[in-house]
Amino acid sequence: MNDNNFYSEYHDNNSKSYVNDMSITETSTALTKAYFWMFIGALLTFLSGILFSTLFANLIVSNNAVGLSFFMVCFVISFIVEMVLCFTINKNALVKADSKKALTGYLVYSLLNGFTFSSFFIYFDASVLVQVFGVVAIYYLILTLISVAFKNKIHKIAAFAWIGLITLVIASAIVSIYSLIAYSVTGSVSMPLYLGISIFGLIVFSILTIVDIKSMTNLISNSYNKKAASIAAAFSLYLDFINIFIYVLRILLILGKNSSRKN
């Protein structure tokens, strides 16, 4: 009986160890896929942004009123579709566990987001955009390493990250309203205020990235469908990447460190 109990206990321990090893491997694979799709999404946004900004610039140069009006209508439609996709991507990934629909929605969102940001990309030369994209990619890698190195302490800054995000939204709204009033009175806007908000936004999303990387790792680890969860993780990480990228561009634009397109 003792021998049988020993064998049974040994067998159970080995089975649990095997299951744990499999779970760790599946989590690592899913997390790698999440980063892969995050980068693909960011790249799609970047490339489509450059493409549509070139088209937008050509319409402005040629003073094509019909083309510009059509572009504006498409901007509004694109924004509405993106809002819908934000909901459906996470629903398909986390509720329905349908990785194919979630991935399709995510890729469509990435392309549309590039179109949305094309009106902003128009202020930069393509070479500057490429350089900034590369720098942000390296910066994002550094944030990932920080998240891994301090994974046991990240919960301490999670609350500050969300408080910072709420503060950023409120502050951005106040500055925008103030700038409109100031512009109507003085004919100019306060660049220091915009610069301060942009720097603060960069800091907030840097902290959010560190927190989200930890959260997405936990999400994948605890999910029964890791493939679908990896798409939800990719989408969350993608949003952090794009926000950091946009805030860096805003800072460069305010400081006048960009190579503007020559018409």
N, C-alpha and C positions, 0 to 999 in steps of 0.2 A: 504493500500500500504506500509506504514511504517513497519507494522508487517511482511508483506511478505518479504520486503527487509531485515529486521532484521533476519528472519529465513533463508533466502537465504545466507546472509553473515555468519551467525553462522554455517550453514551446510557446506559452502565452507571452512571455517577455520578448522572445524573438519576433513574434507576430506583431506586437505593439511597436517594437523598434523598427521593423520593416515598414509598417504603416506610417510611422512618423517620418522616416526617411523619404518615403514616397510623397508625403504631404509637403515636405520641405522642398523637394525637387520640383513638384508641380507649382508651388508658390513662386519659386525662383524663375521657372520658365514663363509663368504668366506675367510676372513683374518685368521680365526682359521684353516680352511682347508689348506690354503697356508702354515702355519707353520707346520701343520701335515705332508703334503707331502714333505716339505723341510726336516723335520727330517727323514722321511722314505727314501728319496733319499740319505741323508748323511749317514744313517745307511747302506744302500745297498752298497754304495761306500766303506765304512769302512770294512764291512764283506767280500766283494768280493776282496778287496785289500789284506786283511790278507790271504784269501784262495789262491789267485794266487801267492802271495809272497812266500808262503810255497812251492807251486809247482815249482816256479822259483828257490828257494833255493835248492831244491832237484835235479834239473837239473844241477845246478852249481856244487854241491857236487859230483854227479855221473859223471861229465864231459861229459854229453850227448850232443854232438855237433849237432846232428840232431834235438833234442828237443829244444835246445837253438835257433837254426836257425829258427825253426817254431815259437817259441815264439816271436822273433824279427819281423818276417813277420806279425804276429798277432798284434803286437804293432803298426806298421805302418797302417794297415787296421783299427784298432780300432780308431786311431787318426783321420783318414780321415772321418770315420763314425760319430765321435763325432762332427767334424766341420759342417757336413751336418745337424746333429740333432740340433745343436745350432740355425740354421736358421729355420728349420721346426717346432721346438717346439713353438717358438714365433709366427710364421706364423699361425699355427693351432690354437693357443690360442687367438691371438689378431686380426687376419685378418679373418680367417674362422670361429672363435668361435666354434671350434670342440674340446671340452674338452677331449673326449676319445682318440683321436689321439695325442693330446698334452700330455696327461698323459702317454700314452704308450711310446711315444718318450722320455719323461723325465725319466721314470724308466729304459729304455734301456740305455740311456746316463749315468745314475748313476752307473749301473753295469759295463759298459765299462770303465768309469772313474776309477773305482776301479782296473780294470785290468791294465790301463795305469799307475797308481801310485804304482802298486805292486812291480816294480823294485826299488822304493824308500822305501817302507815299509820293504823291505828285511833287511835293516840296523837296524831294531828295533825289540825288543822282543815284543810278543803279549801283555804282561801285560803292557808295557810302552805305546803302542798304545791305549789300553783301557783307561788308566789313562789320557792320553792327550786328547782323544775324550771327556771324561767326563768334564775335565777342560774347554775345548773350548765350550762345550754346556752351561756350567754355564756362561762363559764369554759372549757368544752370548746373553744369557738371560739378562745380565747386559746392554749390548749395546741396546737391545730392550727397556728396561726400561728408558734408557737415551733418546732414540729417542722419546718415549711417553712423557717424562717429559719436553723435550725442543722442542716439535713439531713445535712451532711457531717461533723458531729461527734457525731451521735447514737449511733454505734456505741461510743463511749467510755463511755456510761452504761448500755448495754444489760445488761451483766453485773450492775451494781449494782441494776438494776430487778428482775431475777430473784432475786438474793440477798435483796433487800428483801421480795419476795413470799413467799419461803420463810420468812424471819424472821417476817413478819407471821402466817403460818399457825401457826408454832410458838408465838409469843408469845400469840396469841389462845387457843390451846388451854391454855397454862399459866395465863393469867389466868382463863379460864373455870373450870378445876379449882380454882384458888386461891379464886375467889369462892364456889364451892359450899362449900368447906371453911370459909371465913370466915363464910359465911351460917349454916351449921349451928352454929357456935360462938358468934358474936356477934349473929346475927340481922340482919346487914346486909352489904352488898357494898361494895367499894372503888370509888367513882365516879371518883377520880383515875386509877386503873389503866385503867378503861374509856375514859376521856377520852383518855389517852395513846395507847392502842391505836387509837382511832378517828382521831386526828390523824395517827398514823403510817400508818394504812391509807390516808388521804386523800392523803398525800404519795407513798406507794408507787404507788397507781393513777394519780396524776397523771404520774409518771415513766413508768409502763408505757404510758400513753396516748400520750405523745410517741414512745416507742419503737415502739409498735404502728402508729401512723400511718405511720411510715417503712417498717416491715416490710410493711404491707398495700399500700403503694404499689409496693414491689418485687414483691410477690406478683402483683398485677394486671399489672404491666409485663412479667413473665416468663411469664405464663400464656398458653396457646394459646386458652383459652376464657375471655375476660375477663368475660363476662356472669356465668358461674358463679362465677368468682373474686371478683367484686364482692359476691356474697352472703356468701361466707366472710369477706370483709373487713368487711362490714356487721355480721356476727355478732360478730366480735372487737371492733370499735369499740363496739358496743352494750354488750357486757359491761363494758368500761371505763367507759362513761357511767353505767350502772346502779350499779356499785360506788361511783363517786364520789358519785352521788346519795344512796345509802344511807348512806355514811359521813358526809356532811354532815347528814343527818337524825339520825343517832346522836349527833353532836356537839351539835346543837340540843336533842335530848331530854335529854342528860346535863346540859347547862347550864341546862335549864329555859326555853329561849327559844321554846318552841312554844306555839301556841294550842290547848290540848286540847279535844277535843270535849266538849260539855256534854251530859250524859245527862239 
